[in-house]
Amino acid sequence: MERVLVKKIRLALFDNDGYMKSFVGYVCKKYRNIVETRLFTDFAMLEKQVQSGKIDVLLASEEFVERFQLYSDQIPQMVFLSEGNMGKEKSKFPVIFKYQAVSKIVKEIFELMAENDRISYHTEIVSKRTVEMICGYAPFGGGGVTEFLFQKAESLAKKRKVLYVNLEEFHGFSHVQKEKQGGMSEVLFYLRQKRGKLALKLESVLYRKGDLACIFSVEDYRDLHSMTKEDMAEFLQVLQEQTEYEVFVFDIGFLGEAGIFLMERCDKIYMPRPENRIQSSKEEAFEKNLRASGQEKIIEKREWLMRPETGKRS
């Protein structure tokens, strides 16, 4: 298992009514590799931490706004939970509605941390951990690849920490996704503009379906076309070094240089078997191009996928 030295983000919670106990448990369980969380019930103890400069983010109830705003210079990010009494437009600090799922509150906080240049975050790798990376691609399009990979990711997520990443040109999960996420478009923006904050930003673009975490497709297909192998290398490094996922499932729908780079690094590549002359021709052309560029290992890692609708190996 990889050992990582992290400059964690120090999150302080001020609680006078017991509301935040479940919040602390959730954050510690899900984000212990990114956030160091401390719960305070005594203001004097919290004040000492503030004065020592050991707080990056403060979360407290809206009733304490006036008390804490005196420390806005010492605390890079302050966030207040509202019961609906304080509107966002009336506050100089970010306000989040209190009575909603903890996961949604956490997403908003992570997005604020990612956008705040006063908050630093970095990881230093000491030793490597082993992760599994699998992907799927159809040289002739379709072939049930997306259905197969998504079902496989859901199955694997019952026992391991799995992240499904959709690298298709167009979004095809409106039947699954209940809320809008930035998807891979947001990921690519942070890769290029705020590399050090991508691990934080991931938490605000993730969609969770049961035990499975997902990053869905780009909002504009041109974002995917512009993705370079350097972008992909950086993305994979962040996933492997700054997240705790054990399996990564990549659904490749556009074969640019980033897609080829990814295939070369995956342990398994699932592809549908051609079923007619045209599909066979495209499959042969795909293999011919790989051999011509010295990338035969991609073919060697190929496994024929199981079609979801029939259960038969294609």
MINUKE-361650 format. One line per 3 residues: number of its first residue (from 1); their letters; for each residue x, y, z of N, C-alpha, C, O, CB. Coordinates in pm, whole numbers. Each point is the difference from the previous one (the first is absolute). Glycine has a CB too. Layout:
BEGIN
NUM = a = X/Y/Z/X/Y/Z/X/Y/Z/X/Y/Z/X/Y/Z  ...
END
This chain:
BEGIN
1 = mer = 86/-120/0/-86/120/0/88/124/0/102/4/69/-286/-127/54  145/222/-201/75/123/-11/-6/81/128/-105/9/65/58/-9/-309  161/60/279/2/91/114/20/140/-55/93/24/-77/0/-201/234
4 = vlv = -179/268/-119/1/135/-57/10/105/110/-72/-5/100/-64/-77/-294  226/177/173/8/114/90/-80/113/-62/27/41/-113/202/-111/200  -327/121/-14/-91/100/-55/-2/123/90/-3/-10/122/-136/-171/-228
7 = kki = 139/297/43/-28/123/73/-152/10/-2/-59/59/-91/283/60/28  -288/-177/165/-146/-5/2/-60/138/25/63/89/56/-51/-325/26  -136/250/-126/-76/122/28/-61/-13/137/-66/-99/30/18/137/-276
10 = rla = 69/61/329/-45/-5/140/-138/63/11/-17/122/-13/256/-114/96  -338/-93/-58/-140/41/9/-44/2/145/8/-101/69/-55/5/-297  3/212/275/-50/14/137/-152/15/-2/-55/75/-81/272/32/154
13 = lfd = -283/-179/14/-146/6/12/-34/52/139/46/-54/100/-77/-138/-266  -51/295/171/-44/50/130/-145/-40/19/-87/34/-80/249/162/71  -187/-269/117/-132/-60/20/-45/20/144/71/-37/94/-23/-134/-273
16 = ndg = -165/229/197/-52/21/136/-130/-76/25/-63/16/105/171/208/-105  -150/-307/-99/-127/-70/19/5/-147/-42/-103/-67/-5/-11/283/-31  234/-267/7/15/-142/-35/-31/-34/-144/4/-117/-38/-59/70/269
19 = ymk = 22/148/-312/-40/-25/-139/114/-59/-84/-24/-82/-89/-138/272/109  285/-149/9/111/-34/-90/70/-132/31/99/-32/-66/-70/272/39  -76/-315/123/67/-127/30/-5/-96/-118/101/-63/-33/-161/93/273
22 = sfv = -55/-41/-304/-12/-89/-116/80/56/-117/53/-77/-81/-280/3/158  237/205/-88/77/64/-105/147/-37/12/65/-33/-99/-230/223/93  217/-184/130/140/-34/24/28/-145/-38/101/-30/-63/-93/198/249
25 = gyv = -98/-257/-148/16/-142/-32/5/-23/-149/81/-80/-48/-198/22/257  32/126/-283/-6/-15/-146/130/48/-65/57/-70/-84/-306/100/91  296/88/33/121/57/-60/123/-85/33/84/-24/-86/-186/253/103
28 = ckk = 111/-273/107/116/-82/40/4/-132/-75/107/-49/-33/-115/154/259  -108/-162/-252/-6/-129/-70/30/16/-148/73/-82/-58/-241/4/224  114/182/-229/11/15/-145/126/74/-45/53/-28/-107/-299/25/101
31 = yrn = 293/99/87/103/91/-50/120/14/94/61/106/7/-240/16/-124  211/-227/189/109/9/97/136/24/-65/92/47/66/-222/-197/81  142/118/-277/127/23/-69/16/144/-47/109/40/-41/-114/-278/-29
34 = ive = -103/317/77/4/139/-47/-21/100/113/67/103/7/-151/-181/-227  -9/45/309/-41/96/103/32/-51/141/-24/-117/32/-159/197/-184  237/8/233/21/-27/143/-110/76/75/-3/123/0/259/-154/-26
37 = trl = -346/-42/89/-120/61/58/6/5/152/36/-99/64/-165/18/-260  94/194/253/-8/15/145/-133/66/38/-41/100/-60/294/-83/77  -318/-73/82/-128/52/47/20/76/130/58/-53/95/-181/-138/-207
40 = ftd = 76/314/117/13/84/119/-139/32/57/-93/32/-73/309/67/-17  -226/-109/220/-123/42/69/29/116/95/-91/61/55/0/-294/-72  217/262/34/43/109/89/65/111/-84/98/-26/-70/-64/-137/264
43 = fam = -87/284/-186/50/107/-85/144/37/34/78/33/-90/-312/53/69  270/-90/148/136/37/40/104/-94/-63/106/45/-43/-197/45/259  59/-220/-223/91/-97/-60/14/27/-150/109/-8/-56/-172/-163/230
46 = lek = -49/202/-237/3/30/-143/81/127/-27/77/6/-96/-301/-118/69  207/211/112/72/126/-16/151/-21/5/74/65/-74/-267/55/178  239/-211/-18/143/-31/7/51/-58/-131/109/34/-46/-132/-74/291
49 = qvq = -59/-48/-305/38/-59/-128/7/106/-110/87/-4/-86/-193/-212/157  11/310/-66/-2/108/-99/127/83/11/64/30/-100/-315/-24/108  286/31/114/116/85/23/132/-68/-34/99/66/-31/-228/46/209
52 = sgk = 129/-245/-173/122/-74/-35/10/-23/-151/99/-56/-48/-106/-56/273  -96/154/-298/1/-14/-145/-18/-142/-49/48/-36/-107/98/231/102  -216/-276/83/-15/-142/-34/-139/-36/-53/-42/-115/8/211/67/166
55 = idv = -239/146/-227/-132/-25/-59/-4/55/-142/30/117/-23/-139/-110/252  72/-92/-323/-16/43/-140/-146/31/-31/-30/96/-72/228/-235/8  -288/57/118/-143/15/-27/-79/-12/130/25/-90/80/6/-3/-313
58 = lla = -124/183/253/-87/-4/118/-144/-18/-45/-47/69/-91/206/78/221  -228/-241/-66/-142/-20/-25/-76/20/131/29/-66/100/19/-96/-290  -144/252/188/-77/29/121/-141/42/-36/-31/25/-117/241/43/237
61 = see = -296/-61/-20/-138/41/-21/-6/150/-29/88/76/42/-168/-260/111  -25/226/-225/-15/140/-39/-8/95/119/31/118/-14/-146/-198/-190  74/32/319/-14/88/116/134/53/50/4/93/81/-208/-220/-20
64 = fve = 316/67/-110/132/41/48/76/85/-102/121/21/15/-114/-228/121  -76/255/-237/66/78/-104/72/121/58/118/21/-29/-291/-96/-133  105/154/242/61/122/53/119/-30/90/98/75/4/-321/35/-16
67 = rfq = 214/-219/83/109/-37/90/125/-42/-76/112/33/39/-282/-102/131  150/-5/-279/115/-55/-73/54/93/-108/114/-17/-44/-205/-206/90  13/319/-89/48/84/-109/123/83/40/70/53/-86/-305/-44/-1
70 = lys = 259/3/216/120/67/49/127/-74/-40/109/58/1/-243/30/191  119/-218/-226/117/-83/-31/12/-30/-149/69/-95/-39/-88/-5/266  -46/179/-310/2/-28/-144/141/12/-60/28/-62/-103/-263/145/91
73 = dqi = 322/-5/75/138/11/-50/82/-124/35/90/-38/-75/-105/286/97  -17/-311/93/76/-117/43/-52/-131/-58/76/-96/-15/-25/219/222  -180/-128/-240/-61/-123/-53/-28/21/-148/-85/83/-35/-19/-142/261
76 = pqm = 172/-14/-314/-17/20/-145/-143/-18/-51/-43/72/-90/274/-147/68  -304/-21/80/-135/-26/-49/-95/-25/116/19/-92/79/74/-2/-290  -197/177/222/-105/-22/99/-131/-27/-71/-37/68/-95/155/82/261
79 = vfl = -188/-252/-118/-127/-42/-58/-102/-11/113/31/-52/107/86/-72/-299  -239/171/167/-102/-3/105/-123/-77/-46/-45/11/-114/129/209/201  -137/-300/6/-120/-78/-25/-123/80/38/-9/54/110/137/-267/-70
82 = seg = -222/221/-133/-120/79/23/-123/-88/9/-9/-103/-68/115/295/-51  -200/-152/202/-129/-68/10/-101/63/-95/-118/-34/1/166/-25/237  1/150/-319/-87/68/-96/-24/143/37/-69/73/-72/-38/-288/24
85 = nmg = 163/258/161/-21/137/47/93/98/-70/-35/116/-22/-38/-206/243  192/41/-255/100/88/-60/11/-30/-150/35/-111/-38/91/125/257  -155/84/-301/15/-20/-144/144/19/-41/74/74/65/-308/2/-101
88 = kek = 276/-142/-71/139/12/-46/34/143/-37/113/44/19/-123/-279/-101  -89/306/28/27/136/-43/21/95/118/54/109/-18/-187/-154/-187  90/6/325/14/86/117/129/-26/77/33/75/92/-280/-70/-76
91 = skf = 320/-107/-52/119/-36/75/126/21/-84/0/-26/-120/-134/-141/250  241/214/-67/129/16/-67/75/-132/-4/105/-10/-64/-96/249/138  -63/-342/-6/62/-132/3/-92/-101/-69/-121/21/-6/244/36/221
94 = pvi = -66/-166/-266/-85/-104/-61/-98/-59/101/35/-26/115/150/-27/-274  -309/33/114/-105/-55/85/-55/-126/-66/-29/-1/-120/-30/232/209  46/-336/-10/-52/-128/-49/-122/-39/82/1/10/123/230/-81/-200
97 = fky = -334/26/11/-121/-41/71/31/-122/87/57/-98/-47/-202/189/-139  105/-83/310/37/-99/101/-69/-134/-18/63/-105/15/-24/292/139  -168/-185/-186/-78/-123/1/-3/-66/-139/-102/3/-70/-38/91/256
100 = qav = 251/-151/-222/12/-77/-122/104/-109/24/65/-1/105/-129/200/-251  81/-288/52/93/-111/17/142/51/27/45/98/-61/-188/-239/-90  211/75/242/138/38/34/87/-1/-126/86/87/-16/-114/-182/248
103 = ski = 5/-2/-320/81/-10/-121/-11/126/-86/99/41/-62/-131/-290/66  -86/310/-8/-18/122/-80/70/119/65/58/85/-68/-277/-173/-15  214/93/216/71/107/71/149/-11/-24/68/99/-27/-248/-94/203
106 = vke = 231/-128/-167/143/-23/-19/42/38/-142/107/59/-19/-115/-245/188  -74/154/-267/32/37/-138/19/151/-15/94/46/-65/-222/-246/-15  37/275/140/9/146/-9/125/52/68/65/92/-49/-314/-79/43
109 = ife = 284/-74/120/120/43/72/125/-30/-81/91/82/-7/-208/-120/225  124/-80/-279/115/-37/-81/15/93/-120/111/36/-39/-137/-274/112  -86/277/-131/7/91/-114/55/136/43/78/62/-72/-272/-181/-35
112 = lma = 154/165/224/52/126/53/150/-10/28/74/94/-27/-300/-45/127  269/-162/-47/142/-18/30/82/-4/-128/111/54/-5/-171/-179/213  6/61/-311/71/-9/-127/16/138/-65/101/25/-67/-191/-256/38
115 = end = -7/319/49/3/133/-61/81/101/81/34/106/-52/-256/-157/-47  251/19/223/66/95/90/152/-10/-11/58/-101/38/-255/88/118  260/117/-208/145/-2/-20/77/15/131/122/-19/3/-158/116/-228
118 = ris = -33/-64/333/68/10/131/20/-137/65/73/-13/97/-175/241/-68  36/-329/-85/10/-135/56/94/-83/-87/-22/-15/-120/-211/31/217  337/-71/-35/95/-83/-73/-23/-147/32/-49/-36/107/218/223/-105
121 = yht = -132/-270/-98/-17/-144/17/101/-70/-88/10/32/-119/-256/-8/173  321/-119/0/94/-74/-83/23/-139/57/-29/-27/117/138/242/-187  -55/-300/-15/29/-138/40/144/-33/-37/47/38/-107/-289/-104/76
124 = eiv = 310/-3/119/135/-49/-29/-2/-152/8/-33/-57/104/140/270/-13  -71/-278/-201/-6/-146/-5/126/-60/61/112/38/-36/-256/-26/-171  124/-104/299/112/-67/64/19/-138/-59/114/-43/-21/-156/172/232
127 = skr = -63/-199/-239/8/-131/-63/-126/-22/-83/-101/68/20/244/-160/170  -137/-3/-281/-111/-20/-94/-103/-100/53/35/-98/65/122/151/-251  -284/-27/156/-104/-96/31/-48/-62/-130/20/56/-108/-90/74/315
130 = tve = 9/-243/-197/-46/-71/-118/-148/28/-23/-83/-18/89/255/-161/-52  -204/224/-157/-139/21/-39/-26/-79/-127/93/-38/-71/-98/269/178  -121/-256/-136/-38/-68/-124/-68/100/-91/-90/73/42/65/-295/78
133 = mic = 67/224/-246/-60/89/-99/-50/-83/-117/76/-75/-62/75/267/131  -280/-179/-98/-58/-69/-115/-72/101/-86/-43/105/48/19/-319/84  10/183/-259/-69/92/-90/-75/-79/-106/16/-122/-11/159/300/51
136 = gya = -256/-109/-116/-74/-62/-108/-5/93/-119/-4/122/15/-132/-251/149  135/70/-284/-3/81/-122/-54/-86/-114/31/-119/-9/164/261/88  -274/-83/-167/-52/-69/-118/51/72/-125/-44/112/-27/-164/-190/153
139 = pfg = 300/18/-202/53/66/-120/-108/35/-101/18/91/-81/192/-215/116  -322/52/-31/-108/25/-95/-121/65/67/-107/8/-60/186/-202/-74  -63/241/257/-108/68/71/-103/-95/56/-14/-113/-47/50/306/-101
142 = ggg = -107/-148/250/-106/-83/58/55/-127/61/101/2/71/-260/90/-237  92/-203/139/49/-129/48/-30/-29/146/46/-101/53/128/122/-219  -251/65/232/-36/-26/139/111/27/100/-7/-47/114/-147/-119/-199
145 = vte = 257/243/45/115/24/87/-40/76/126/37/-40/110/110/41/-311  -221/109/185/-37/82/116/-84/-78/100/26/4/120/-19/198/-266  -109/-274/96/-84/-79/90/83/-104/76/-16/-19/120/-180/53/-275
148 = flf = 286/-101/82/83/-103/60/90/60/109/6/-53/112/-11/-75/-329  74/236/185/95/59/94/-70/55/124/49/-15/112/100/71/-304  -265/8/171/-70/58/115/-50/-110/93/9/13/122/-76/185/-263
151 = qka = 15/-305/85/-46/-112/82/118/-67/71/-11/-40/116/-182/5/-272  305/23/86/118/-60/62/51/87/115/37/-51/106/24/-55/-327  -61/237/200/43/93/105/-91/-11/122/49/-1/113/44/156/-288
154 = esl = -224/-162/153/-94/-14/111/25/-130/76/-7/-3/123/-163/137/-250  198/-240/55/26/-130/64/128/4/82/2/-48/113/-121/-67/-301  225/172/132/128/9/71/-11/88/124/67/-24/101/52/-10/-318
157 = akk = -205/137/210/-15/95/110/-63/-61/125/2/61/106/-21/117/-276  -37/-296/159/-58/-67/116/107/-47/98/-27/-19/118/-165/-52/-259  314/54/91/108/-51/85/122/90/3/82/-10/91/-163/-216/-141
160 = rkv = 94/315/-48/120/86/-8/-42/143/-30/-114/26/-39/255/-220/-40  -48/287/99/-26/141/-30/26/22/-148/112/-12/-48/-48/84/284  -172/-38/-309/7/7/-146/-41/138/-50/-96/59/49/48/-305/-61
163 = lyv = 121/294/-87/-36/124/-69/-21/-30/-148/89/-51/-68/42/190/236  -250/-107/-218/-33/-13/-142/17/137/-66/-55/99/47/-110/-291/-2  243/196/-154/27/125/-71/-48/-13/-144/46/-87/-74/153/136/223
166 = nle = -293/38/-189/-54/-5/-135/77/96/-91/0/121/22/-227/-183/70  293/5/-193/78/79/-95/-64/-5/-138/68/-15/-102/142/-32/234  -341/60/-133/-73/6/-126/-26/146/-38/12/90/83/-120/-313/-35
169 = efh = 73/244/-174/-23/136/-49/-133/58/48/-13/121/17/150/-178/-216  -235/-31/222/-132/49/36/-54/-72/123/24/-118/21/-66/174/-262  -32/19/320/-54/-50/126/-113/-99/-26/-93/28/-76/156/186/189
172 = gfs = -56/-332/-49/-103/-99/-21/-59/-55/128/-53/-111/2/167/54/-210  -106/137/317/-45/-51/129/-108/85/65/-9/7/122/235/-103/-94  -307/162/-110/-106/83/57/-100/-84/79/-68/52/89/96/109/-279
175 = hvq = -37/-290/158/-92/-89/73/56/-39/135/-74/-48/86/-11/-38/-304  215/106/238/67/-36/126/26/124/85/-26/1/120/132/-199/-232  -54/300/48/45/119/69/-117/90/38/-75/47/-86/290/-60/-40
178 = kek = -230/36/256/-113/78/50/34/148/16/-89/84/17/7/-288/99  211/237/-120/41/139/19/114/33/-95/75/-89/-39/-147/82/281  84/132/-279/100/40/-97/140/3/64/18/56/108/-193/80/-230
181 = qgg = 271/-196/55/139/8/42/82/56/-117/-43/-4/-115/14/-193/277  145/249/-132/86/55/-105/66/-108/-84/37/25/-114/3/171/257  -25/-316/-87/59/-111/-73/142/26/-46/74/77/63/-300/-135/-135
184 = mse = 264/-6/-39/138/8/-48/37/140/-47/119/32/-4/-135/-271/-61  -80/322/29/33/137/-39/63/75/117/97/74/-17/-286/-75/-149  133/-18/286/56/63/120/137/-58/32/91/73/38/-323/-33/50
187 = vlf = 246/-171/-104/128/-66/25/109/59/-90/109/32/47/-230/-243/21  91/225/-195/99/52/-95/37/144/30/115/40/-15/-205/-195/-156  -9/234/213/30/139/36/100/5/115/96/77/-4/-325/-7/-72
190 = ylr = 206/-152/178/89/2/116/136/-60/-31/100/40/59/-299/-55/88  205/-80/-239/129/-56/-42/89/109/-57/122/-1/18/-231/-220/-65  47/315/-23/78/101/-72/17/130/79/100/70/-17/-183/-169/-193
193 = qkr = -12/130/296/3/129/69/41/-10/147/69/87/51/-244/-12/-208  133/-182/224/26/-12/144/37/-143/34/-71/-68/74/-89/257/-25  271/-235/-104/38/-140/12/1/-49/144/-46/-110/29/181/137/-234
196 = gkl = -82/56/296/14/-43/138/-133/-18/73/-3/-59/108/218/176/-107  -324/-67/-60/-130/-7/67/-94/-104/-62/-116/-9/40/144/249/18  19/-318/-154/-89/-92/-68/-61/-104/94/-118/-32/-12/253/65/-193
199 = alk = -57/-84/299/-52/-101/93/-119/54/79/-94/-73/30/323/-28/-12  -224/229/15/-111/63/71/-120/18/-93/-114/-24/39/277/141/113  -135/-73/-274/-108/25/-95/-75/-127/-36/-120/4/-28/250/188/-62
202 = les = -60/-305/90/-65/-126/-35/-122/-26/88/-101/-54/-47/322/-36/-27  -213/130/200/-111/-27/92/-125/76/-37/-110/-40/37/276/-1/141  -152/152/-251/-119/76/-38/-55/-43/-135/-112/39/-35/200/152/167
205 = vly = -13/-270/-210/-51/-46/-129/-42/-147/4/-59/-50/-95/207/216/-17  -119/-234/223/-37/-140/11/-151/-18/13/-67/80/65/288/-126/42  -273/-58/-170/-137/-44/22/8/-139/62/76/-84/-47/-169/223/-149
208 = rkg = 17/-163/300/5/-130/66/-130/-75/-22/-110/51/25/267/40/149  -143/-212/-222/-115/-89/-18/27/-122/88/74/-91/-37/-122/171/-203  -14/-79/357/28/-104/97/144/10/46/43/105/46/-215/-254/-150
211 = dla = 247/40/92/140/-2/42/94/49/-109/120/17/24/-175/-206/126  3/213/-269/85/36/-114/12/151/-16/-100/72/3/33/-284/-115  191/259/95/25/141/-29/21/16/-150/68/-82/-63/35/119/293
214 = cif = -160/69/-288/5/19/-146/42/142/-36/-36/96/67/-143/-270/-94  258/184/-79/23/128/-66/-58/-16/-140/48/-81/-79/165/137/216  -317/22/-166/-67/-15/-128/67/85/-108/97/70/26/-310/-119/96
217 = sve = 160/42/-242/67/52/-119/9/152/-3/-57/69/84/-23/-269/-204  154/249/22/20/144/-19/-132/68/-36/-92/-63/-52/329/21/-21  -244/171/101/-119/77/-38/5/39/-147/-103/18/-64/86/69/299
220 = dyr = 138/-73/-290/20/34/-141/102/-98/-57/111/-10/53/-164/258/-13  18/-319/-145/88/-104/-55/139/52/-35/96/-77/0/-299/-36/-89  214/243/59/130/56/-37/98/0/116/122/0/-20/-237/142/-148
223 = dlh = 62/-142/291/88/-10/117/77/-132/-2/119/-4/30/-277/148/103  88/-251/-168/63/-131/-6/101/-7/-115/105/-62/14/-311/-41/85  174/165/-213/90/-2/-115/131/73/32/104/-30/-59/-304/22/-94
226 = smt = 194/104/244/120/77/32/88/-65/107/107/51/32/-234/152/-92  82/-316/115/74/-66/107/127/-65/-57/-8/-83/-91/-208/43/218  332/76/-72/128/-52/-46/44/-117/87/-58/-25/105/120/252/-192
229 = ked = 42/-297/43/52/-109/82/62/54/129/5/-70/101/37/-66/-309  7/261/205/52/62/121/-112/26/100/17/-19/121/168/125/-254  -301/-63/82/-117/16/86/-38/-133/64/-27/-7/120/-54/198/-264
232 = mae = 78/-295/63/-38/-132/50/100/-50/104/-39/-56/103/-71/5/-322  239/72/193/102/-43/95/-18/69/135/12/-63/106/147/22/-296  -189/170/186/-22/76/123/-126/-49/72/-1/-13/123/116/213/-225
235 = flq = -219/-226/26/-126/-49/56/21/-134/70/-45/-19/113/-83/140/-293  196/-213/114/26/-131/59/85/11/126/-20/-73/96/3/-30/-323  113/195/225/86/18/117/-81/47/120/19/-48/111/174/101/-262
238 = vlq = -284/43/128/-84/48/109/-90/-112/53/-13/-18/121/17/249/-222  -64/-308/10/-88/-108/41/75/-103/84/-53/-48/101/-85/84/-308  259/-70/168/75/-104/69/66/50/129/17/-77/94/22/-29/-315
241 = eqt = -1/233/224/77/50/114/-83/78/101/40/11/116/153/-2/-267  -308/44/110/-73/88/89/-144/-45/25/-78/75/58/222/109/-137  -179/-303/37/-131/-56/33/21/-139/59/110/-55/-7/-224/187/-178
244 = eye = 10/-188/243/10/-132/61/-70/-109/-81/-23/-110/51/35/224/169  -46/-85/-345/-64/-101/-84/97/-112/-33/119/22/-21/-271/153/-74  98/-295/92/82/-119/-27/-13/-48/-144/90/-66/-52/-116/2/289
247 = vfv = -87/97/-301/-25/-40/-138/-51/121/-77/-87/73/46/36/-312/24  108/259/-189/-46/107/-90/-52/-63/-128/68/-81/-64/100/245/161  -291/-126/-134/-64/-53/-121/-21/116/-97/-75/92/28/-41/-280/103
250 = fdi = 184/182/-246/-5/109/-97/-79/-44/-124/30/-102/-62/192/190/146  -322/-8/-118/-84/-27/-117/47/93/-113/-36/117/-2/-164/-188/147  280/17/-237/62/81/-105/-91/6/-122/-29/-102/-63/258/39/146
253 = gfl = -274/184/-116/-88/16/-115/64/78/-113/-49/-1/-113/-141/-9/267  301/79/-123/72/78/-103/146/-40/5/65/10/105/-229/185/-88  217/-240/-129/135/-53/-2/100/104/-50/42/-3/-116/-135/-226/80
256 = gea = 130/322/124/108/92/-30/128/-52/63/5/-115/44/-166/309/-57  263/-111/18/128/-42/59/-15/-30/148/72/-84/55/50/221/-225  -215/-68/236/-23/-26/143/-60/-139/20/36/-69/96/-69/315/-56
259 = gif = -58/-286/-130/-61/-132/11/100/-111/-21/-3/-99/73/-209/197/-152  301/-84/-19/105/-100/-24/94/-8/119/39/-109/42/-55/151/-290  54/73/301/87/5/117/-64/-76/117/68/-74/71/25/297/-147
262 = lme = -223/-203/95/-73/-68/107/-3/-151/-22/25/-77/92/-165/283/-59  111/-248/-156/-4/-143/-30/133/-68/33/2/-111/52/-170/157/-233  276/21/150/132/-58/25/24/-25/148/80/-86/37/5/203/-240
265 = rcd = -154/-43/289/23/-11/144/-107/-81/72/13/-27/120/101/246/-132  -218/-259/-58/-104/-81/62/41/-147/6/77/-48/-83/-249/210/1  120/-231/183/30/-143/16/-83/-86/-94/48/-102/-49/10/146/287
268 = kiy = -182/-2/-265/-88/-72/-90/-71/99/-90/-33/111/41/3/-296/128  7/143/-293/-74/83/-94/-113/-85/-58/24/-95/-74/183/236/19  -331/-104/88/-116/-76/-49/-48/58/-133/-17/122/-14/-50/-178/252
271 = mpr = 47/-33/-334/-50/42/-131/-106/-100/-47/7/-118/32/215/228/-88  -322/-62/-21/-100/-92/-55/55/-71/-124/76/58/-77/-262/89/165  148/-271/-106/43/-74/-119/-82/46/-121/-122/15/10/189/-215/133
274 = pen = -3/223/-257/-74/41/-121/-105/-105/-38/22/-120/16/179/247/-97  -315/-79/31/-110/-90/-34/-38/5/-147/-90/-73/-44/9/99/274  147/60/-308/-29/6/-143/124/47/-74/101/32/62/-346/14/-18
277 = riq = 237/-42/-175/117/31/-83/54/141/26/121/19/7/-211/-174/-179  1/253/185/45/138/22/70/13/134/105/63/10/-293/22/-152  129/-143/246/63/5/132/135/-70/-2/96/48/62/-321/-43/45
280 = ssk = 235/-116/-177/127/-73/-10/106/85/-68/117/-1/39/-243/-216/-47  86/290/-95/94/87/-72/54/110/91/119/31/-3/-240/-79/-212  33/105/295/43/106/92/91/-56/110/97/64/40/-310/62/-87
283 = eea = 180/-245/94/84/-65/100/140/-27/-57/100/23/68/-306/-129/36  213/58/-227/129/-28/-64/80/128/-22/122/0/17/-224/-200/-129  33/308/75/69/128/-20/57/53/131/110/55/4/-263/-5/-197
286 = fek = 76/-68/300/44/42/133/128/-76/39/98/60/44/-339/-9/22  240/-183/-84/117/-81/34/120/36/-89/113/5/48/-266/-191/27  128/210/-202/107/35/-93/69/130/44/122/10/-5/-246/-124/-182
289 = nlr = 44/212/229/57/127/46/83/-19/126/106/62/15/-300/58/-115  147/-203/191/75/-25/123/134/-66/-29/102/39/56/-318/-60/69  216/-79/-214/125/-68/-34/97/93/-72/121/-6/22/-246/-211/-37
292 = asg = 72/303/-70/84/92/-75/70/100/92/109/48/-31/-262/-74/-165  89/56/309/59/97/94/68/-68/118/36/65/98/-212/98/-165  194/-295/58/72/-74/104/-77/-15/130/59/-7/107/148/90/-208
295 = qek = -340/-88/91/-84/-10/121/-77/-131/5/-117/-3/38/97/251/-38  88/-357/-39/-63/-132/-1/-46/-46/137/-92/-81/11/232/25/-206  -77/108/300/-36/-43/136/-146/30/33/-61/-68/83/298/105/-14
298 = iie = -291/64/-134/-142/32/21/-86/-117/-46/-97/-37/66/143/284/-95  -11/-305/-86/-75/-114/-52/15/-120/93/-96/-74/22/130/157/-257  84/-102/290/27/-114/88/-83/7/129/-31/-103/59/262/90/-154
301 = kre = -267/133/137/-77/17/124/-150/-5/-22/-78/12/95/265/124/-6  -228/-152/-212/-142/3/-34/-72/-125/52/51/-112/-5/4/248/-199  -177/-112/254/-90/-110/36/-134/29/-64/-47/114/3/168/-158/217
304 = wlm = -184/-59/-277/-132/19/-60/-103/16/112/-4/-80/94/69/-57/-298  -147/239/193/-95/29/108/-126/-86/-10/-29/-60/-104/117/293/112  -161/-236/102/-128/-70/5/-111/100/-31/-8/104/65/96/-271/105
307 = rpe = -171/138/-265/-110/92/-33/-104/-2/112/-51/-106/35/89/69/-283  -71/154/305/-96/6/111/-137/-56/-35/-66/-60/85/187/258/-6  -165/-179/-205/-137/-39/-33/-17/-151/-19/-110/-53/12/83/276/-119
310 = tgk = 139/-295/76/-11/-141/-25/71/-86/103/-36/-116/22/17/171/-258  122/5/299/80/-77/94/98/-90/-71/71/-77/64/-258/86/96  191/-1/-296/92/-84/-76/125/77/-35/-5/122/-21/-187/-253/-71
313 = rs = 305/62/86/124/66/-34/-3/40/-147/-27/-81/-89/152/-51/266  -97/260/-201/-10/49/-139/125/-32/-80/8/34/-118/-157/149/197
END
